[in-house]
Amino acid sequence: MVIFHDNSSEERLLIGSTVETEKTDKWTDGKEYPIVLVDISSASHPFYTGQDKVMDTAGRVDRFKQRMSKAGDRKSK
């Protein structure tokens, strides 16, 4: 059993897994389990939640929009 902690929704899931980690944390039953920190899970993914949510931890969307605006400027010249 492993705790998966979703960083974006703060949701925690205890499920069976073969993933290995050195970090541990206590679950609601008082027992210690290995814990894995994830950026997105079914608790926060738009497909499962039905919410539109932009998760851009590295600024990729902004860089993409800048490149597209520059490409549009070159086409209009």
N, CA, C, O and CB atoms as a CASP TS submission, in Angstrom:
PFRMAT TS
TARGET T0000
AUTHOR 0000-0000-0000
METHOD Language model
MODEL 1
PARENT N/A
ATOM      1  N   MET     1       0.838  -1.175   0.000  1.00  0.00           N
ATOM      2  CA  MET     1       0.000   0.000   0.000  1.00  0.00           C
ATOM      3  C   MET     1       0.887   1.244   0.000  1.00  0.00           C
ATOM      4  O   MET     1       1.883   1.316   0.720  1.00  0.00           O
ATOM      5  CB  MET     1      -0.955  -0.006   1.215  1.00  0.00           C
ATOM      6  N   VAL     2       0.500   2.232  -0.831  1.00  0.00           N
ATOM      7  CA  VAL     2       1.271   3.466  -0.983  1.00  0.00           C
ATOM      8  C   VAL     2       0.304   4.643  -0.966  1.00  0.00           C
ATOM      9  O   VAL     2      -0.789   4.564  -1.527  1.00  0.00           O
ATOM     10  CB  VAL     2       2.114   3.453  -2.304  1.00  0.00           C
ATOM     11  N   ILE     3       0.710   5.740  -0.316  1.00  0.00           N
ATOM     12  CA  ILE     3      -0.067   6.977  -0.333  1.00  0.00           C
ATOM     13  C   ILE     3       0.392   7.790  -1.532  1.00  0.00           C
ATOM     14  O   ILE     3       1.588   8.033  -1.694  1.00  0.00           O
ATOM     15  CB  ILE     3       0.101   7.787   1.004  1.00  0.00           C
ATOM     16  N   PHE     4      -0.539   8.211  -2.369  1.00  0.00           N
ATOM     17  CA  PHE     4      -0.249   9.135  -3.459  1.00  0.00           C
ATOM     18  C   PHE     4      -0.854  10.475  -3.069  1.00  0.00           C
ATOM     19  O   PHE     4      -2.061  10.579  -2.855  1.00  0.00           O
ATOM     20  CB  PHE     4      -0.818   8.618  -4.842  1.00  0.00           C
ATOM     21  N   HIS     5      -0.011  11.501  -2.977  1.00  0.00           N
ATOM     22  CA  HIS     5      -0.453  12.844  -2.579  1.00  0.00           C
ATOM     23  C   HIS     5      -0.461  13.734  -3.814  1.00  0.00           C
ATOM     24  O   HIS     5       0.584  13.974  -4.419  1.00  0.00           O
ATOM     25  CB  HIS     5       0.473  13.445  -1.461  1.00  0.00           C
ATOM     26  N   ASP     6      -1.642  14.224  -4.189  1.00  0.00           N
ATOM     27  CA  ASP     6      -1.806  15.113  -5.339  1.00  0.00           C
ATOM     28  C   ASP     6      -1.497  16.544  -4.885  1.00  0.00           C
ATOM     29  O   ASP     6      -2.233  17.116  -4.082  1.00  0.00           O
ATOM     30  CB  ASP     6      -3.261  15.008  -5.940  1.00  0.00           C
ATOM     31  N   ASN     7      -0.409  17.115  -5.401  1.00  0.00           N
ATOM     32  CA  ASN     7       0.021  18.458  -4.994  1.00  0.00           C
ATOM     33  C   ASN     7      -0.959  19.556  -5.395  1.00  0.00           C
ATOM     34  O   ASN     7      -1.047  20.575  -4.710  1.00  0.00           O
ATOM     35  CB  ASN     7       1.369  18.759  -5.588  1.00  0.00           C
ATOM     36  N   SER     8      -1.691  19.374  -6.479  1.00  0.00           N
ATOM     37  CA  SER     8      -2.574  20.440  -6.948  1.00  0.00           C
ATOM     38  C   SER     8      -3.911  20.463  -6.212  1.00  0.00           C
ATOM     39  O   SER     8      -4.500  21.532  -6.050  1.00  0.00           O
ATOM     40  CB  SER     8      -2.816  20.290  -8.431  1.00  0.00           C
ATOM     41  N   SER     9      -4.400  19.311  -5.766  1.00  0.00           N
ATOM     42  CA  SER     9      -5.692  19.282  -5.083  1.00  0.00           C
ATOM     43  C   SER     9      -5.567  18.944  -3.599  1.00  0.00           C
ATOM     44  O   SER     9      -6.547  18.998  -2.856  1.00  0.00           O
ATOM     45  CB  SER     9      -6.603  18.281  -5.754  1.00  0.00           C
ATOM     46  N   GLU    10      -4.356  18.596  -3.178  1.00  0.00           N
ATOM     47  CA  GLU    10      -4.102  18.180  -1.797  1.00  0.00           C
ATOM     48  C   GLU    10      -4.862  16.908  -1.410  1.00  0.00           C
ATOM     49  O   GLU    10      -4.990  16.589  -0.228  1.00  0.00           O
ATOM     50  CB  GLU    10      -4.478  19.300  -0.849  1.00  0.00           C
ATOM     51  N   GLU    11      -5.359  16.194  -2.405  1.00  0.00           N
ATOM     52  CA  GLU    11      -6.059  14.924  -2.179  1.00  0.00           C
ATOM     53  C   GLU    11      -5.019  13.832  -1.941  1.00  0.00           C
ATOM     54  O   GLU    11      -3.945  13.852  -2.541  1.00  0.00           O
ATOM     55  CB  GLU    11      -6.986  14.559  -3.394  1.00  0.00           C
ATOM     56  N   ARG    12      -5.336  12.893  -1.075  1.00  0.00           N
ATOM     57  CA  ARG    12      -4.448  11.770  -0.793  1.00  0.00           C
ATOM     58  C   ARG    12      -5.199  10.472  -1.055  1.00  0.00           C
ATOM     59  O   ARG    12      -6.348  10.314  -0.644  1.00  0.00           O
ATOM     60  CB  ARG    12      -3.922  11.822   0.671  1.00  0.00           C
ATOM     61  N   LEU    13      -4.536   9.544  -1.744  1.00  0.00           N
ATOM     62  CA  LEU    13      -5.136   8.261  -2.103  1.00  0.00           C
ATOM     63  C   LEU    13      -4.238   7.142  -1.581  1.00  0.00           C
ATOM     64  O   LEU    13      -3.024   7.184  -1.776  1.00  0.00           O
ATOM     65  CB  LEU    13      -5.338   8.143  -3.650  1.00  0.00           C
ATOM     66  N   LEU    14      -4.808   6.166  -0.936  1.00  0.00           N
ATOM     67  CA  LEU    14      -4.058   5.000  -0.476  1.00  0.00           C
ATOM     68  C   LEU    14      -4.430   3.831  -1.376  1.00  0.00           C
ATOM     69  O   LEU    14      -5.562   3.348  -1.357  1.00  0.00           O
ATOM     70  CB  LEU    14      -4.357   4.676   1.036  1.00  0.00           C
ATOM     71  N   ILE    15      -3.461   3.387  -2.162  1.00  0.00           N
ATOM     72  CA  ILE    15      -3.726   2.290  -3.097  1.00  0.00           C
ATOM     73  C   ILE    15      -2.530   1.344  -3.138  1.00  0.00           C
ATOM     74  O   ILE    15      -1.429   1.696  -2.716  1.00  0.00           O
ATOM     75  CB  ILE    15      -4.034   2.836  -4.515  1.00  0.00           C
ATOM     76  N   GLY    16      -2.761   0.161  -3.644  1.00  0.00           N
ATOM     77  CA  GLY    16      -1.683  -0.801  -3.810  1.00  0.00           C
ATOM     78  C   GLY    16      -0.804  -0.410  -4.988  1.00  0.00           C
ATOM     79  O   GLY    16      -1.308  -0.072  -6.060  1.00  0.00           O
ATOM     80  N   SER    17       0.499  -0.454  -4.793  1.00  0.00           N
ATOM     81  CA  SER    17       1.425  -0.081  -5.859  1.00  0.00           C
ATOM     82  C   SER    17       2.774  -0.738  -5.606  1.00  0.00           C
ATOM     83  O   SER    17       3.103  -1.084  -4.471  1.00  0.00           O
ATOM     84  CB  SER    17       1.574   1.461  -5.953  1.00  0.00           C
ATOM     85  N   THR    18       3.553  -0.908  -6.671  1.00  0.00           N
ATOM     86  CA  THR    18       4.903  -1.454  -6.540  1.00  0.00           C
ATOM     87  C   THR    18       5.963  -0.364  -6.581  1.00  0.00           C
ATOM     88  O   THR    18       7.156  -0.666  -6.562  1.00  0.00           O
ATOM     89  CB  THR    18       5.167  -2.466  -7.638  1.00  0.00           C
ATOM     90  N   VAL    19       5.545   0.913  -6.636  1.00  0.00           N
ATOM     91  CA  VAL    19       6.497   2.012  -6.678  1.00  0.00           C
ATOM     92  C   VAL    19       7.274   2.049  -5.359  1.00  0.00           C
ATOM     93  O   VAL    19       6.716   1.823  -4.285  1.00  0.00           O
ATOM     94  CB  VAL    19       5.772   3.367  -6.939  1.00  0.00           C
ATOM     95  N   GLU    20       8.576   2.341  -5.466  1.00  0.00           N
ATOM     96  CA  GLU    20       9.411   2.391  -4.271  1.00  0.00           C
ATOM     97  C   GLU    20       9.780   3.837  -3.959  1.00  0.00           C
ATOM     98  O   GLU    20      10.118   4.606  -4.859  1.00  0.00           O
ATOM     99  CB  GLU    20      10.685   1.533  -4.454  1.00  0.00           C
ATOM    100  N   THR    21       9.712   4.199  -2.688  1.00  0.00           N
ATOM    101  CA  THR    21      10.056   5.536  -2.245  1.00  0.00           C
ATOM    102  C   THR    21      10.652   5.456  -0.843  1.00  0.00           C
ATOM    103  O   THR    21      10.389   4.509  -0.102  1.00  0.00           O
ATOM    104  CB  THR    21       8.818   6.466  -2.272  1.00  0.00           C
ATOM    105  N   GLU    22      11.445   6.445  -0.489  1.00  0.00           N
ATOM    106  CA  GLU    22      12.044   6.452   0.841  1.00  0.00           C
ATOM    107  C   GLU    22      11.229   7.272   1.830  1.00  0.00           C
ATOM    108  O   GLU    22      11.402   7.127   3.040  1.00  0.00           O
ATOM    109  CB  GLU    22      13.458   6.989   0.771  1.00  0.00           C
ATOM    110  N   LYS    23      10.332   8.141   1.330  1.00  0.00           N
ATOM    111  CA  LYS    23       9.508   8.971   2.205  1.00  0.00           C
ATOM    112  C   LYS    23       8.324   8.164   2.722  1.00  0.00           C
ATOM    113  O   LYS    23       7.788   7.310   2.016  1.00  0.00           O
ATOM    114  CB  LYS    23       9.019  10.235   1.461  1.00  0.00           C
ATOM    115  N   THR    24       7.924   8.437   3.951  1.00  0.00           N
ATOM    116  CA  THR    24       6.743   7.798   4.526  1.00  0.00           C
ATOM    117  C   THR    24       5.882   8.857   5.198  1.00  0.00           C
ATOM    118  O   THR    24       6.354   9.945   5.527  1.00  0.00           O
ATOM    119  CB  THR    24       7.142   6.689   5.537  1.00  0.00           C
ATOM    120  N   ASP    25       4.619   8.524   5.395  1.00  0.00           N
ATOM    121  CA  ASP    25       3.689   9.422   6.075  1.00  0.00           C
ATOM    122  C   ASP    25       2.593   8.579   6.719  1.00  0.00           C
ATOM    123  O   ASP    25       2.373   7.430   6.339  1.00  0.00           O
ATOM    124  CB  ASP    25       3.082  10.474   5.083  1.00  0.00           C
ATOM    125  N   LYS    26       1.914   9.163   7.693  1.00  0.00           N
ATOM    126  CA  LYS    26       0.831   8.446   8.378  1.00  0.00           C
ATOM    127  C   LYS    26      -0.479   8.617   7.616  1.00  0.00           C
ATOM    128  O   LYS    26      -0.785   9.696   7.108  1.00  0.00           O
ATOM    129  CB  LYS    26       0.673   8.951   9.835  1.00  0.00           C
ATOM    130  N   TRP    27      -1.235   7.543   7.547  1.00  0.00           N
ATOM    131  CA  TRP    27      -2.560   7.544   6.946  1.00  0.00           C
ATOM    132  C   TRP    27      -3.585   7.704   8.059  1.00  0.00           C
ATOM    133  O   TRP    27      -3.220   7.723   9.235  1.00  0.00           O
ATOM    134  CB  TRP    27      -2.816   6.239   6.126  1.00  0.00           C
ATOM    135  N   THR    28      -4.847   7.818   7.711  1.00  0.00           N
ATOM    136  CA  THR    28      -5.902   8.044   8.691  1.00  0.00           C
ATOM    137  C   THR    28      -6.054   6.888   9.685  1.00  0.00           C
ATOM    138  O   THR    28      -6.626   7.065  10.760  1.00  0.00           O
ATOM    139  CB  THR    28      -7.211   8.273   7.981  1.00  0.00           C
ATOM    140  N   ASP    29      -5.544   5.710   9.328  1.00  0.00           N
ATOM    141  CA  ASP    29      -5.621   4.570  10.244  1.00  0.00           C
ATOM    142  C   ASP    29      -4.479   4.563  11.266  1.00  0.00           C
ATOM    143  O   ASP    29      -4.397   3.669  12.108  1.00  0.00           O
ATOM    144  CB  ASP    29      -5.607   3.273   9.452  1.00  0.00           C
ATOM    145  N   GLY    30      -3.592   5.578  11.181  1.00  0.00           N
ATOM    146  CA  GLY    30      -2.480   5.686  12.119  1.00  0.00           C
ATOM    147  C   GLY    30      -1.234   4.937  11.694  1.00  0.00           C
ATOM    148  O   GLY    30      -0.198   5.065  12.346  1.00  0.00           O
ATOM    149  N   LYS    31      -1.296   4.160  10.624  1.00  0.00           N
ATOM    150  CA  LYS    31      -0.134   3.404  10.151  1.00  0.00           C
ATOM    151  C   LYS    31       0.706   4.259   9.217  1.00  0.00           C
ATOM    152  O   LYS    31       0.201   5.177   8.570  1.00  0.00           O
ATOM    153  CB  LYS    31      -0.576   2.112   9.437  1.00  0.00           C
ATOM    154  N   GLU    32       2.000   3.945   9.155  1.00  0.00           N
ATOM    155  CA  GLU    32       2.924   4.634   8.237  1.00  0.00           C
ATOM    156  C   GLU    32       2.983   3.863   6.925  1.00  0.00           C
ATOM    157  O   GLU    32       3.090   2.637   6.908  1.00  0.00           O
ATOM    158  CB  GLU    32       4.357   4.768   8.863  1.00  0.00           C
ATOM    159  N   TYR    33       2.909   4.614   5.821  1.00  0.00           N
ATOM    160  CA  TYR    33       2.998   4.042   4.474  1.00  0.00           C
ATOM    161  C   TYR    33       3.974   4.864   3.649  1.00  0.00           C
ATOM    162  O   TYR    33       4.182   6.044   3.932  1.00  0.00           O
ATOM    163  CB  TYR    33       1.600   3.997   3.787  1.00  0.00           C
ATOM    164  N   PRO    34       4.579   4.251   2.624  1.00  0.00           N
ATOM    165  CA  PRO    34       5.388   5.042   1.691  1.00  0.00           C
ATOM    166  C   PRO    34       4.495   6.087   1.017  1.00  0.00           C
ATOM    167  O   PRO    34       3.310   5.840   0.792  1.00  0.00           O
ATOM    168  CB  PRO    34       6.072   4.123   0.621  1.00  0.00           C
ATOM    169  N   ILE    35       5.064   7.257   0.694  1.00  0.00           N
ATOM    170  CA  ILE    35       4.274   8.312   0.051  1.00  0.00           C
ATOM    171  C   ILE    35       4.968   8.770  -1.230  1.00  0.00           C
ATOM    172  O   ILE    35       6.191   8.901  -1.281  1.00  0.00           O
ATOM    173  CB  ILE    35       4.067   9.513   1.015  1.00  0.00           C
ATOM    174  N   VAL    36       4.160   9.009  -2.259  1.00  0.00           N
ATOM    175  CA  VAL    36       4.637   9.522  -3.546  1.00  0.00           C
ATOM    176  C   VAL    36       3.889  10.827  -3.811  1.00  0.00           C
ATOM    177  O   VAL    36       2.663  10.869  -3.720  1.00  0.00           O
ATOM    178  CB  VAL    36       4.411   8.472  -4.721  1.00  0.00           C
ATOM    179  N   LEU    37       4.625  11.895  -4.140  1.00  0.00           N
ATOM    180  CA  LEU    37       4.024  13.184  -4.466  1.00  0.00           C
ATOM    181  C   LEU    37       3.840  13.271  -5.980  1.00  0.00           C
ATOM    182  O   LEU    37       4.788  13.067  -6.738  1.00  0.00           O
ATOM    183  CB  LEU    37       4.903  14.364  -3.939  1.00  0.00           C
ATOM    184  N   VAL    38       2.625  13.573  -6.415  1.00  0.00           N
ATOM    185  CA  VAL    38       2.333  13.686  -7.847  1.00  0.00           C
ATOM    186  C   VAL    38       1.723  15.058  -8.135  1.00  0.00           C
ATOM    187  O   VAL    38       1.078  15.646  -7.267  1.00  0.00           O
ATOM    188  CB  VAL    38       1.370  12.549  -8.311  1.00  0.00           C
ATOM    189  N   ASP    39       1.923  15.565  -9.341  1.00  0.00           N
ATOM    190  CA  ASP    39       1.376  16.868  -9.727  1.00  0.00           C
ATOM    191  C   ASP    39      -0.083  16.782 -10.136  1.00  0.00           C
ATOM    192  O   ASP    39      -0.827  17.754 -10.001  1.00  0.00           O
ATOM    193  CB  ASP    39       2.185  17.457 -10.861  1.00  0.00           C
ATOM    194  N   ILE    40      -0.495  15.629 -10.634  1.00  0.00           N
ATOM    195  CA  ILE    40      -1.870  15.485 -11.104  1.00  0.00           C
ATOM    196  C   ILE    40      -2.315  14.038 -10.910  1.00  0.00           C
ATOM    197  O   ILE    40      -1.533  13.104 -11.086  1.00  0.00           O
ATOM    198  CB  ILE    40      -1.996  15.909 -12.598  1.00  0.00           C
ATOM    199  N   SER    41      -3.566  13.873 -10.550  1.00  0.00           N
ATOM    200  CA  SER    41      -4.152  12.542 -10.382  1.00  0.00           C
ATOM    201  C   SER    41      -5.608  12.621 -10.820  1.00  0.00           C
ATOM    202  O   SER    41      -6.052  13.649 -11.332  1.00  0.00           O
ATOM    203  CB  SER    41      -4.029  12.035  -8.894  1.00  0.00           C
ATOM    204  N   SER    42      -6.336  11.553 -10.622  1.00  0.00           N
ATOM    205  CA  SER    42      -7.756  11.576 -10.986  1.00  0.00           C
ATOM    206  C   SER    42      -8.530  12.582 -10.136  1.00  0.00           C
ATOM    207  O   SER    42      -9.626  12.993 -10.516  1.00  0.00           O
ATOM    208  CB  SER    42      -8.369  10.179 -10.831  1.00  0.00           C
ATOM    209  N   ALA    43      -7.980  12.979  -9.003  1.00  0.00           N
ATOM    210  CA  ALA    43      -8.642  13.966  -8.139  1.00  0.00           C
ATOM    211  C   ALA    43      -8.548  15.380  -8.698  1.00  0.00           C
ATOM    212  O   ALA    43      -9.342  16.243  -8.322  1.00  0.00           O
ATOM    213  CB  ALA    43      -8.034  13.930  -6.747  1.00  0.00           C
ATOM    214  N   SER    44      -7.580  15.634  -9.598  1.00  0.00           N
ATOM    215  CA  SER    44      -7.415  16.991 -10.124  1.00  0.00           C
ATOM    216  C   SER    44      -7.417  17.080 -11.647  1.00  0.00           C
ATOM    217  O   SER    44      -7.459  18.186 -12.187  1.00  0.00           O
ATOM    218  CB  SER    44      -6.143  17.568  -9.609  1.00  0.00           C
ATOM    219  N   HIS    45      -7.373  15.960 -12.351  1.00  0.00           N
ATOM    220  CA  HIS    45      -7.323  15.987 -13.811  1.00  0.00           C
ATOM    221  C   HIS    45      -8.679  16.422 -14.375  1.00  0.00           C
ATOM    222  O   HIS    45      -9.716  15.902 -13.963  1.00  0.00           O
ATOM    223  CB  HIS    45      -6.923  14.597 -14.369  1.00  0.00           C
ATOM    224  N   PRO    46      -8.677  17.377 -15.319  1.00  0.00           N
ATOM    225  CA  PRO    46      -9.939  17.884 -15.880  1.00  0.00           C
ATOM    226  C   PRO    46     -10.834  16.808 -16.486  1.00  0.00           C
ATOM    227  O   PRO    46     -12.056  16.951 -16.459  1.00  0.00           O
ATOM    228  CB  PRO    46      -9.641  18.907 -16.926  1.00  0.00           C
ATOM    229  N   PHE    47     -10.269  15.746 -17.025  1.00  0.00           N
ATOM    230  CA  PHE    47     -11.084  14.685 -17.613  1.00  0.00           C
ATOM    231  C   PHE    47     -11.990  14.060 -16.552  1.00  0.00           C
ATOM    232  O   PHE    47     -13.152  13.761 -16.828  1.00  0.00           O
ATOM    233  CB  PHE    47     -10.188  13.606 -18.258  1.00  0.00           C
ATOM    234  N   TYR    48     -11.473  13.863 -15.357  1.00  0.00           N
ATOM    235  CA  TYR    48     -12.238  13.226 -14.289  1.00  0.00           C
ATOM    236  C   TYR    48     -13.075  14.218 -13.487  1.00  0.00           C
ATOM    237  O   TYR    48     -14.145  13.864 -12.991  1.00  0.00           O
ATOM    238  CB  TYR    48     -11.305  12.490 -13.364  1.00  0.00           C
ATOM    239  N   THR    49     -12.601  15.452 -13.353  1.00  0.00           N
ATOM    240  CA  THR    49     -13.318  16.435 -12.532  1.00  0.00           C
ATOM    241  C   THR    49     -14.344  17.218 -13.327  1.00  0.00           C
ATOM    242  O   THR    49     -15.287  17.760 -12.750  1.00  0.00           O
ATOM    243  CB  THR    49     -12.340  17.392 -11.896  1.00  0.00           C
ATOM    244  N   GLY    50     -14.177  17.289 -14.661  1.00  0.00           N
ATOM    245  CA  GLY    50     -15.094  18.058 -15.494  1.00  0.00           C
ATOM    246  C   GLY    50     -14.845  19.549 -15.443  1.00  0.00           C
ATOM    247  O   GLY    50     -15.641  20.325 -15.972  1.00  0.00           O
ATOM    248  N   GLN    51     -13.758  19.965 -14.817  1.00  0.00           N
ATOM    249  CA  GLN    51     -13.426  21.386 -14.703  1.00  0.00           C
ATOM    250  C   GLN    51     -12.274  21.723 -15.633  1.00  0.00           C
ATOM    251  O   GLN    51     -11.344  20.934 -15.802  1.00  0.00           O
ATOM    252  CB  GLN    51     -13.067  21.753 -13.246  1.00  0.00           C
ATOM    253  N   ASP    52     -12.346  22.914 -16.241  1.00  0.00           N
ATOM    254  CA  ASP    52     -11.220  23.398 -17.026  1.00  0.00           C
ATOM    255  C   ASP    52     -10.226  24.010 -16.067  1.00  0.00           C
ATOM    256  O   ASP    52     -10.550  24.940 -15.328  1.00  0.00           O
ATOM    257  CB  ASP    52     -11.668  24.426 -18.112  1.00  0.00           C
ATOM    258  N   LYS    53      -9.009  23.484 -16.082  1.00  0.00           N
ATOM    259  CA  LYS    53      -7.991  23.970 -15.166  1.00  0.00           C
ATOM    260  C   LYS    53      -6.652  23.900 -15.869  1.00  0.00           C
ATOM    261  O   LYS    53      -6.253  22.831 -16.333  1.00  0.00           O
ATOM    262  CB  LYS    53      -7.975  23.153 -13.845  1.00  0.00           C
ATOM    263  N   VAL    54      -5.953  25.013 -15.955  1.00  0.00           N
ATOM    264  CA  VAL    54      -4.644  25.038 -16.595  1.00  0.00           C
ATOM    265  C   VAL    54      -3.600  24.777 -15.528  1.00  0.00           C
ATOM    266  O   VAL    54      -3.466  25.540 -14.572  1.00  0.00           O
ATOM    267  CB  VAL    54      -4.383  26.395 -17.321  1.00  0.00           C
ATOM    268  N   MET    55      -2.863  23.691 -15.703  1.00  0.00           N
ATOM    269  CA  MET    55      -1.782  23.361 -14.770  1.00  0.00           C
ATOM    270  C   MET    55      -0.479  23.594 -15.506  1.00  0.00           C
ATOM    271  O   MET    55      -0.015  22.732 -16.253  1.00  0.00           O
ATOM    272  CB  MET    55      -1.887  21.876 -14.241  1.00  0.00           C
ATOM    273  N   ASP    56       0.099  24.735 -15.299  1.00  0.00           N
ATOM    274  CA  ASP    56       1.304  25.110 -16.013  1.00  0.00           C
ATOM    275  C   ASP    56       2.392  25.425 -14.997  1.00  0.00           C
ATOM    276  O   ASP    56       2.591  26.584 -14.632  1.00  0.00           O
ATOM    277  CB  ASP    56       1.047  26.319 -16.952  1.00  0.00           C
ATOM    278  N   THR    57       3.087  24.402 -14.544  1.00  0.00           N
ATOM    279  CA  THR    57       4.099  24.608 -13.517  1.00  0.00           C
ATOM    280  C   THR    57       5.422  25.094 -14.099  1.00  0.00           C
ATOM    281  O   THR    57       6.279  25.572 -13.356  1.00  0.00           O
ATOM    282  CB  THR    57       4.320  23.326 -12.748  1.00  0.00           C
ATOM    283  N   ALA    58       5.602  24.984 -15.397  1.00  0.00           N
ATOM    284  CA  ALA    58       6.881  25.364 -15.986  1.00  0.00           C
ATOM    285  C   ALA    58       6.758  26.546 -16.947  1.00  0.00           C
ATOM    286  O   ALA    58       7.739  26.874 -17.616  1.00  0.00           O
ATOM    287  CB  ALA    58       7.480  24.183 -16.708  1.00  0.00           C
ATOM    288  N   GLY    59       5.613  27.191 -17.045  1.00  0.00           N
ATOM    289  CA  GLY    59       5.450  28.342 -17.933  1.00  0.00           C
ATOM    290  C   GLY    59       5.357  27.963 -19.398  1.00  0.00           C
ATOM    291  O   GLY    59       5.598  28.804 -20.263  1.00  0.00           O
ATOM    292  N   ARG    60       5.018  26.733 -19.696  1.00  0.00           N
ATOM    293  CA  ARG    60       4.996  26.268 -21.092  1.00  0.00           C
ATOM    294  C   ARG    60       3.910  26.946 -21.906  1.00  0.00           C
ATOM    295  O   ARG    60       4.113  27.255 -23.081  1.00  0.00           O
ATOM    296  CB  ARG    60       4.798  24.764 -21.140  1.00  0.00           C
ATOM    297  N   VAL    61       2.763  27.178 -21.293  1.00  0.00           N
ATOM    298  CA  VAL    61       1.656  27.791 -22.027  1.00  0.00           C
ATOM    299  C   VAL    61       2.022  29.210 -22.446  1.00  0.00           C
ATOM    300  O   VAL    61       1.774  29.602 -23.587  1.00  0.00           O
ATOM    301  CB  VAL    61       0.373  27.799 -21.172  1.00  0.00           C
ATOM    302  N   ASP    62       2.603  29.979 -21.541  1.00  0.00           N
ATOM    303  CA  ASP    62       3.005  31.353 -21.865  1.00  0.00           C
ATOM    304  C   ASP    62       4.048  31.384 -22.978  1.00  0.00           C
ATOM    305  O   ASP    62       3.962  32.205 -23.891  1.00  0.00           O
ATOM    306  CB  ASP    62       3.554  32.053 -20.620  1.00  0.00           C
ATOM    307  N   ARG    63       5.032  30.489 -22.901  1.00  0.00           N
ATOM    308  CA  ARG    63       6.060  30.458 -23.950  1.00  0.00           C
ATOM    309  C   ARG    63       5.444  30.078 -25.294  1.00  0.00           C
ATOM    310  O   ARG    63       5.820  30.632 -26.327  1.00  0.00           O
ATOM    311  CB  ARG    63       7.184  29.465 -23.580  1.00  0.00           C
ATOM    312  N   PHE    64       4.500  29.135 -25.288  1.00  0.00           N
ATOM    313  CA  PHE    64       3.829  28.736 -26.529  1.00  0.00           C
ATOM    314  C   PHE    64       3.053  29.910 -27.116  1.00  0.00           C
ATOM    315  O   PHE    64       3.127  30.155 -28.321  1.00  0.00           O
ATOM    316  CB  PHE    64       2.882  27.543 -26.278  1.00  0.00           C
ATOM    317  N   LYS    65       2.309  30.642 -26.284  1.00  0.00           N
ATOM    318  CA  LYS    65       1.542  31.791 -26.766  1.00  0.00           C
ATOM    319  C   LYS    65       2.458  32.868 -27.334  1.00  0.00           C
ATOM    320  O   LYS    65       2.114  33.496 -28.336  1.00  0.00           O
ATOM    321  CB  LYS    65       0.689  32.372 -25.637  1.00  0.00           C
ATOM    322  N   GLN    66       3.610  33.095 -26.721  1.00  0.00           N
ATOM    323  CA  GLN    66       4.564  34.075 -27.234  1.00  0.00           C
ATOM    324  C   GLN    66       5.086  33.650 -28.607  1.00  0.00           C
ATOM    325  O   GLN    66       5.179  34.469 -29.521  1.00  0.00           O
ATOM    326  CB  GLN    66       5.735  34.255 -26.250  1.00  0.00           C
ATOM    327  N   ARG    67       5.423  32.376 -28.745  1.00  0.00           N
ATOM    328  CA  ARG    67       5.920  31.890 -30.041  1.00  0.00           C
ATOM    329  C   ARG    67       4.848  32.030 -31.116  1.00  0.00           C
ATOM    330  O   ARG    67       5.147  32.420 -32.244  1.00  0.00           O
ATOM    331  CB  ARG    67       6.370  30.417 -29.934  1.00  0.00           C
ATOM    332  N   MET    68       3.612  31.717 -30.774  1.00  0.00           N
ATOM    333  CA  MET    68       2.525  31.803 -31.749  1.00  0.00           C
ATOM    334  C   MET    68       2.260  33.252 -32.149  1.00  0.00           C
ATOM    335  O   MET    68       1.982  33.528 -33.316  1.00  0.00           O
ATOM    336  CB  MET    68       1.248  31.171 -31.182  1.00  0.00           C
ATOM    337  N   SER    69       2.342  34.178 -31.197  1.00  0.00           N
ATOM    338  CA  SER    69       2.113  35.581 -31.551  1.00  0.00           C
ATOM    339  C   SER    69       3.240  36.107 -32.444  1.00  0.00           C
ATOM    340  O   SER    69       2.988  36.907 -33.345  1.00  0.00           O
ATOM    341  CB  SER    69       1.994  36.447 -30.277  1.00  0.00           C
ATOM    342  N   LYS    70       4.468  35.672 -32.207  1.00  0.00           N
ATOM    343  CA  LYS    70       5.576  36.071 -33.058  1.00  0.00           C
ATOM    344  C   LYS    70       5.419  35.491 -34.461  1.00  0.00           C
ATOM    345  O   LYS    70       5.698  36.168 -35.451  1.00  0.00           O
ATOM    346  CB  LYS    70       6.905  35.628 -32.445  1.00  0.00           C
ATOM    347  N   ALA    71       4.973  34.240 -34.544  1.00  0.00           N
ATOM    348  CA  ALA    71       4.768  33.610 -35.848  1.00  0.00           C
ATOM    349  C   ALA    71       3.651  34.310 -36.605  1.00  0.00           C
ATOM    350  O   ALA    71       3.736  34.470 -37.822  1.00  0.00           O
ATOM    351  CB  ALA    71       4.446  32.114 -35.685  1.00  0.00           C
ATOM    352  N   GLY    72       2.601  34.729 -35.899  1.00  0.00           N
ATOM    353  CA  GLY    72       1.498  35.471 -36.533  1.00  0.00           C
ATOM    354  C   GLY    72       1.943  36.820 -37.031  1.00  0.00           C
ATOM    355  O   GLY    72       1.492  37.267 -38.085  1.00  0.00           O
ATOM    356  N   ASP    73       2.833  37.492 -36.288  1.00  0.00           N
ATOM    357  CA  ASP    73       3.349  38.779 -36.714  1.00  0.00           C
ATOM    358  C   ASP    73       4.165  38.652 -38.010  1.00  0.00           C
ATOM    359  O   ASP    73       4.095  39.512 -38.888  1.00  0.00           O
ATOM    360  CB  ASP    73       4.204  39.391 -35.606  1.00  0.00           C
ATOM    361  N   ARG    74       4.932  37.574 -38.107  1.00  0.00           N
ATOM    362  CA  ARG    74       5.742  37.379 -39.315  1.00  0.00           C
ATOM    363  C   ARG    74       4.874  37.075 -40.533  1.00  0.00           C
ATOM    364  O   ARG    74       5.200  37.495 -41.643  1.00  0.00           O
ATOM    365  CB  ARG    74       6.746  36.247 -39.101  1.00  0.00           C
ATOM    366  N   LYS    75       3.779  36.355 -40.339  1.00  0.00           N
ATOM    367  CA  LYS    75       2.896  36.036 -41.460  1.00  0.00           C
ATOM    368  C   LYS    75       2.166  37.278 -41.974  1.00  0.00           C
ATOM    369  O   LYS    75       1.902  37.399 -43.171  1.00  0.00           O
ATOM    370  CB  LYS    75       1.883  34.972 -41.044  1.00  0.00           C
ATOM    371  N   SER    76       1.843  38.192 -41.068  1.00  0.00           N
ATOM    372  CA  SER    76       1.076  39.382 -41.490  1.00  0.00           C
ATOM    373  C   SER    76       1.950  40.396 -42.204  1.00  0.00           C
ATOM    374  O   SER    76       1.414  41.328 -42.803  1.00  0.00           O
ATOM    375  CB  SER    76       0.414  40.043 -40.284  1.00  0.00           C
ATOM    376  N   LYS    77       3.268  40.264 -42.171  1.00  0.00           N
ATOM    377  CA  LYS    77       4.170  41.221 -42.844  1.00  0.00           C
ATOM    378  C   LYS    77       4.299  40.949 -44.305  1.00  0.00           C
ATOM    379  O   LYS    77       5.017  41.662 -45.005  1.00  0.00           O
ATOM    380  CB  LYS    77       5.535  41.194 -42.223  1.00  0.00           C
TER
END
